[in-house]
Amino acid sequence: MIGRVKKVSSHRIRDQLPGQVWAGGCKPVLVRDDEHWANVLKYIRNHKNAWVWCEK
């Protein structure tokens, strides 16, 4: 299922964001609480060429 989501989403944004969008592999993590969620976002933001879209 995750592979399909990655494929479909990358194809839909191909014109606006060419090149590789997703890193290889997948390690799903269950977010336990709000503090864990904040740490996950911080971890992603601290990696080169990574971004997170947060909708409020």
C-alpha positions as CSV (number, residue, x, y, z in Angstrom):
1,M,0.0,0.0,0.0
2,I,2.8,2.5,0.9
3,G,4.6,1.8,-2.4
4,R,1.4,2.6,-4.3
5,V,0.9,5.8,-2.4
6,K,4.5,6.9,-3.1
7,K,4.2,6.0,-6.8
8,V,0.9,7.8,-7.3
9,S,1.9,10.9,-5.4
10,S,5.2,11.3,-7.1
11,H,3.6,10.9,-10.6
12,R,1.0,13.6,-9.7
13,I,3.7,16.2,-8.7
14,R,6.2,15.3,-11.4
15,D,5.7,18.5,-13.4
16,Q,6.1,20.8,-10.4
17,L,8.8,18.8,-8.6
18,P,10.9,16.8,-11.1
19,G,13.4,14.2,-9.9
20,Q,13.4,11.8,-7.0
21,V,10.8,12.7,-4.4
22,W,10.9,9.6,-2.0
23,A,13.9,7.9,-0.5
24,G,14.3,4.2,-1.0
25,G,12.8,1.8,1.4
26,C,10.2,2.5,4.1
27,K,10.1,2.3,7.9
28,P,6.7,3.2,9.1
29,V,6.6,4.4,12.7
30,L,3.5,4.6,14.9
31,V,3.5,8.1,16.5
32,R,2.7,7.7,20.2
33,D,1.8,11.2,21.2
34,D,2.1,15.0,20.4
35,E,5.7,15.1,21.8
36,H,6.7,12.1,19.6
37,W,5.1,13.8,16.6
38,A,7.1,17.0,17.2
39,N,10.3,15.0,17.4
40,V,9.4,13.2,14.1
41,L,8.9,16.5,12.3
42,K,12.1,17.9,13.7
43,Y,14.0,14.8,12.6
44,I,12.7,15.1,9.0
45,R,13.3,18.9,8.9
46,N,16.9,18.4,10.0
47,H,17.7,16.2,7.0
48,K,19.1,17.7,3.8
49,N,16.5,18.0,1.0
50,A,13.7,16.9,3.2
51,W,10.5,18.8,3.9
52,V,7.2,18.4,5.7
53,W,3.9,19.9,4.7
54,C,1.9,20.8,7.8
55,E,-1.7,21.9,7.2
56,K,-3.3,23.8,10.1
